[in-house]
Amino acid sequence: MDSIKFAVFTDLHYDHIHDGYERLENLITDVKNQDIDFVIQLGDFCIPKEENRFLLNILDSIGKPYYHTIGNHDSDSFPREEVMKFLKMDNSYYSFKMDKIKFIVLDTCFIKTDNGYIPYCKRNYDKSRYIYPIIPDYEFNWLEEQFNDDSEYYIIFSHHSFENEFAKRGVYNKGEVRDLINRVNDTGKKVLLCVNGHDHGDSLEKIGQTYYFGLNAMSYIWVGPEYEHFPYSKEIHEDYPFLKDLVLYNEGLYAIVTINKDGGIHIQGINGSYQNVSPKDLGIGDRWNGRSILPKVSSLKDI
């Protein structure tokens, strides 16, 4: 196999916006015209209720494998078991292999309490007491074991970041994960890329031999009630009450990533636009939550 190509998107938040269907449809139309090997979404996809099952049917229509990552908001209304059942996931963290590349999907949506680790469920985190997001020790041990095979290259997917230091948004034990990645790279194998969602912003940084790619949200920036605004019709705002706290991108943002046989990386990003209101219109700068909130996804050509 000369190369492996995949499409990746994150944070559709289908139930919070009025045009989520169109965003997903546009993605499907585009990736069908490209010779991709699979699609993966990095969490906060939709409320896992029966009325939203048609979204999975849309992904089915690609005719290629697709994979899921659990996000913190996926469990806002349902327990983890129901989320996994809806997404047809046997495990919340797992791996799969294509040619010389192993793809590792992590579950960062855990909370460390006085009694151990518990998964996110119905906003059960206590900011004053608990540690989150965090990878439990048993998942970390599993991750360490994933590198004990004959793969030459690895790519890690997660909802939360392993490099974002802003306001504790990144994974609590991200330093341990980065140390592990560096040890793997020292053996001659290579972790090429770590890709995360969650931050609703764009970031691409190389630390050591590995790129850390904070993928921008497919849909919007959350700015909160402090900046509430009403750019849509009264009917739309009544149906989607969170819209007043959001700045929507005009395009559905995502990336197409190609890995060649020598471990070269090509990321095809998007330079987009805001839908009708920009952060500047609201008196906000170009950065939020430690990320650029320009309506774009970074590109890269490291081959």
Secondary structure, 3 states (H helix, E strand, C coil): CCEEEEEEECCCCHHHCCCHHHHHHHHHHHHHCCCCCEEEECCCCCCCCHHHHHHHHHHHCCCCCEEECCCHHHHCCCCHHHHHHHHCCCCCCEEEEECCEEEEECCCCEEEECCEEEECCCCCCCCCCCECCCCCHHHHHHHHHHCCCCCCEEEEEECCCCCCCHHHCCCCCHHHHHHHHHHHHHCCCEEEEEEECCCCCEEEEEECCEEEEECCCCCEEECCHHHCCCCCCHHHHHHCHHHHHEEEECCCCCEEEEEECCCCEEEECEECCECCCCCHHHCCCCEECCEECCCEECCEEEC
